[in-house]
């Protein structure tokens, strides 16, 4: 790619010379060259400048190549980063570090454990927010993160981490039991990375209204570049046997839901209902602010559809997704490469910015910088972007020194790749 660009630039320069300089001018230059000793002495310096220019153009070629699809270099800011998020100075240091390391996108959490991370009239009306997460000096955390990100050329996409998921002890679950769905045996909880959780019924109109209102509240009140929904904007396949859903399914199909939760028609009906809601949500967001990025961060497609009823490939093909980040948290490189090479990912990257979610560590599961580097190289070789889960674990939970970790991440992105903001 670099050699082709160099060749094109050289051809363009030659063509410009031939069209703008007449033969008499060439004769004049020739006479000046013969008579002017100083000009001859400057020639080696001019040659070096020309050579360095070519090198710089070649080195920046990857940036130019990525601009049409806007390469994602992102990181999630989670509840585990709250000590950073609540402190203006630490947020400033974080954004400075990310800018210096050539990142271009942050995903601050705004919906977690049944609570919002910003002052919300919608949450107060729903009776699910007895308190508001604020910064150490009483400031609006989300507004501060967005503003400081923008000052350093970073996009800020608000992350609805928990989607339809909530802890069973949250005010959301306790105050609105009618909003919850259940398994065929009556069980209402499942185990997740966040522990035991209940699931809001994604087919219930009041649940849909709550999520839609929260999303539109952020789009309207904050200068966010996008809204992101991850693998929890879904429903585990065992769920959907609550009264409301059974009645709706019976009304539409004239039969009871299959006893097998993985029955193909039952899977499809529920997945299509979630798709219909995402379509409505997408339309509402774009009507409120057309240029907001509608981002999705699911698991790989086979798992997402069969086990989470999340048919994100259909969302992609229907034009609902502006940005895709597929979570591939695999320690084994061979398994990691197999998952990032799937055809649906290749399909997505032809039309929208597409990236892979890479695990950088958990408190009880550190990840070495060598593993991170090998996975990032694999994504870059396939023309994919990267998003890291999550910020604090980039530096902590590892036996490696901070300097070693920072040098490792710095080496991943040696040149900038800016993403354009569209107001």
C-alpha positions, 0 to 999 in steps of 0.5 A: 500500500505504501509503495503504491501511494508513493508511486502515485505521488511521484507520478502526480509530481512528474505530471505537474512539472511536465504541464507547468514548465516549458522547455525554455524554463528547463533550459534556464534552470540548466544554465543556472545549475551550471553557473551557481555553485551554491545551488549545487552545494544545496542539492544533497540537502534538498535530496535528503529532504525529499527522501525524508518526505517520502518516508513520512508519507509512507509511514502515514499511509496506514492512517490514510488507509483507515480514514474511510472506515474510521479505525476504532481504538477504544476503551471501556470506562466501567464501574470499576473505574469509578474512582477515576470517573468521579475525579476531574483531575484523574479524568484529565490524566486519563484522557491525556494518556489515551491521547498520547497513546493514540486512542480515539474513542472512550465508552463511559458506562451510563447504565449499570445494575439498574441505575444510571450514572448521571442525573436522570429525570426518567429514572426518578419518574420510574422510582428506580434512583434513590441517589445520583452518582456524582463527582467528588465536587458534586459535578455531573460525571458524564458531562465531564468525561464527554467534555474532557474527551472532546478536548483531546480529540476523542469520541465519547459513546455512552455505554448502556452496559446492563441492557435488560439485565439488573440485580434482583435486589435493585429498586428496578427489580423490587419496584417493578416485578411485573417488568421481569421475565422468567424461565419455564420452571418459574426461575427468575434469575441467571448467573452472569459475569456481574453475579446473579441477575434478573432480566427485564422483559424486552417484549413488555411495552413499559420496559421498552419505554424505560430504555428508550426514554433513558437513551433519548434523555442522554442523546438530548442532554449530552454532547455524546457522539454515540450510544452503545449497547452490548451483549446484555441488550438481549435475553438468555434463551431460557427466558420468556415464559412469563405471563405477558410473553406467553399471552402475546405469543399465543395471540400471535401464533394461536399456540402455546410456547414450545417447552424446548427454549431452543425450539427454532420457531420460538427462538426466531419469534423472540429474536424478531421481537428484540429486533423490532424494538431495536428498529424503533429505538434506532429510529427514535435516536436518529430522529432526535439526533441523526449523526449519533453513532448507534453502536453495538458490542455483542458476542460472536453471532452464533452464540449471540443468536442461539443463546441470547436471542440477539440477531445482530447480523440482521440489525447490521443488514437492516442498517441499524448499526453504525459501529460494531465491536465484537467481544472476543475474550479468549486467552488462546490465540488460535481460538481468538483468531478463529473468532475474529475471522468469522464471515459476519465480521468480514461482512460488517467491516465492508460497510461500518467501523468494526472492531474486536473487544480485547480483554486486558484483565480482571482482578482475579484474572490478569492478562499479560501484555504479550497476550494483549499485543498478539491479539491486537496484531491479529486484529490489525492484520485483518483490518479491524479496530480494537476496544479494550475491556477495561481501562483500569485493568490496562495498568493493574492486576498484573505482575508487570510494571506500569512502565512495561504495560504503558510501553506495550500499549504505546507500541500498539498504535505508533501513529494517530488515527483520528475519528471525525466528529459529526455534529 
